[in-house]
Amino acid sequence: MNASGSNPIVYGPASGTRTINGNLTISGNASDTITLQNLIIKGDLIVNTPSATINNYAMVEGSTTIQNVADGTWNEYASNNSLVVNDPDGIVLNVQQNATVKNVQLNTKTTLNLQADSTIGTLEVKNAESVVTNGGIIANLVTNEKVTIDGKAPETVKGTGNISGESVTAAPKDGKTEIALPKGFDVKNVKYKAYRLWSENTQTEKLADLLEVKNHIDKTYGVSFNANALVWSEESLKIDGTLLTTADWNKVKTNGKKEIPYRISILDKDGNLWFKIAMYQDGKAVIESQQ
């Protein structure tokens, strides 16, 4: 279907519904708004109108692929659709009030706004420049990228990516990721403590090595604690990378208070506490000196 001209375009009847038994592709140089209304599309919807803003009320049983639209926006009013953003220039995608979208996949830079009482079942973010403002509900976020989420946090997070934003417990900006070791600190005999890593047949937290701590955290919470991110030298302790991703941190803190970090303790061989490692929901960790 070719969409052209500088005036608003409406596809679909003013009342009732029209069913399209197959795919629908809309392309052209239209430069105002294109409104899809009272349509049921049995196949896929593909839109490639680089100068037009889309108001979509159509129910699409396949996937809706946004190839290119104006910087203005894509406004999604319909429910039960699945959206894929491929626009190379980046777009603003508004999920309007009361809309329920099954899946949204952001392959290119997107500013995603969820209005009040809107819902996304699964949001998959494949572009690190995307920013999400969530005034509704995101049931599942899947990402291997760093994503900014303002507003409400997603209910669950999966993937190796990390989340920043006002809804996320974040590491302090002045937190230390490297610290000089005190003179005489025995690096070869460092010990650790972790929550509920008990001494045998007791409920006393034991002095453990780093591998024991990793195994305990991984097994207890079903996560992958990146012990290799703790880098020791004779002079310093450094955090080089992510110890717990946002998804894994959320698992660790499932029954805990999300406003406080998850911590492990670092002690000398005699059990004297020297440092704590504080891990935050945004995937960052800092070193807290106890001396």
Secondary structure, DSSP 8 states (H G I E B T S, - for coil): -B--SSS-EEES-SSS-EEE-S-EEEES---SEEEE-SEEESS-EEEEETT-EEEE--EESS-EEEEEE-SS-EEE--SSEEEEE--TT-EEEEE-TT-EEEEEEE-S-EEEEE-TT-EEEEEEE--TT-EEEESSEEEEEEESS-EEEEES--SEEESS--EESTTS----TT-BSEEE--TT--GGG-EEE-TT-B-TTSSSB--B-HHHHHHHHHHHHT----GGGEEE-SSEEEE-S-SS-HHHHHHHTTTS-TTS-EEEEEE-TT--EEEEEEE-TTS-EEEEE--
